[in-house]
Amino acid sequence: MKQQMRSVVKASPGPGATYRNWPMPNPGPREILVRVEATSICGTDMQIYDWHDWVRDRVKPPFVIGHEFAGKVVEAGKEVSDIREGDIVSGETHIACGKCFQCRTGNAHICERMKLRGVDTDGCFAEYHALPEQSAWLNDRKIPVEVASAQEPLGNAVHAASATEISGKTVAVFGCGPIGACLIGLCKSFGATRIFGVDIVDYRLKLAKDMGANTVLNATSNHVEKEILRMTDGRGVDVFFEMSGAPPSFEQGFKVMRPGGTAILFGLPSKRVEVDVANWIVFKDARVRGVFGRRLFSTWYETAEVLKAGMVDLSKVITHRFELEEFSKAFALMKSGRCGKIIMYPNRKTHAGPK
């Protein structure tokens, strides 16, 4: 096995990253080594790339970034029991300790000593990646590696959609990036009576429409509150999903949520957001739920069934493909918002651009 591999590395504090040689991972006795066939960019990767406030307080360069992937197992540690060389796996980003109160009470996704791939440990924007067997997900070989790589964001959407009743409800999804688009597809499958998609980029609003939104609104050219209230006879929506982390969407979303409605908050703001607790929550007798990641590993099983049943066509969300060395182009495109899920290939050549 070679000693060096090509990787996207956050070499030092500040914006940007570099494509460079990095030491090959050496898997431990309970770890597997994966040849990364496809890896996808997430909003968290973008925030690390841009060096957002929360990143400065947490990450410690230099390290390899990236956390969503699919690939072939090329080596298994001597204490690995269920994964074999040649298996196609993805990986759960949240690496739980398995010993704390949260882990021992069925809440490993909010482990007290949680580590995140590509944040607290080396990530997968690389030719190879090592991970604990307990974090690996064995994929059905019928699933394309691109889709397998993007299962985590679909799992986020599954977790968010499972946080409240959807059937027979009106829903507003603020933020129609890949996770929001997947969520819209799930809400349609789960029987929502009307789905509003809200974003500031027309490209993503078209993606929301393709995934099943009944009405899409560009927040820069529409008065979102007036339009949604008008189209719901002044009542507002039953469920508000905040998927973008953009501060204006919190105010707009809470205002279009009906009294007694439910707010599901998933997006990560880049800085603190002011919330009108009295008018948006207390006086509305609102139910507010934060959603983080995926439940380990029940959400993965649910996500596998969603894919198997064809409830969401994840391939519609994958819009662009790049070689890993073209990562800077991929990040620039993602920052523009004129894309869905972007896939990068560390170990093979591809035609850059749209699918």
Secondary structure, DSSP 8 states (H G I E B T S, - for coil): --SEEEEEEE-SSSS--EEEEEE-----TTEEEEEEEEEE--HHHHHHHHT-HHHHHH--SSEE---EEEEEEEEE-TT--S--TT-EEEE-SEE--S-SHHHHTT-GGG-TT-EEBTTTB--SSBSEEEEEGGGEEE--TTS-HHHHHTHHHHHHHHHHHTTS--TT-EEEEE--SHHHHHHHHHHHHTT-SEEEEEES-HHHHHHHHHTT-SEEEETTTS-HHHHHHHHTTTS-EEEEEE-S--HHHHHHHHHHEEEEEEEEE----SS-----IIIIIITTT-EEEE--S--TTHHHHHHHHHHHHTSS-GGGTEEEEEEGGGHHHHHHHHHHT--SEEEEESSS----EE-
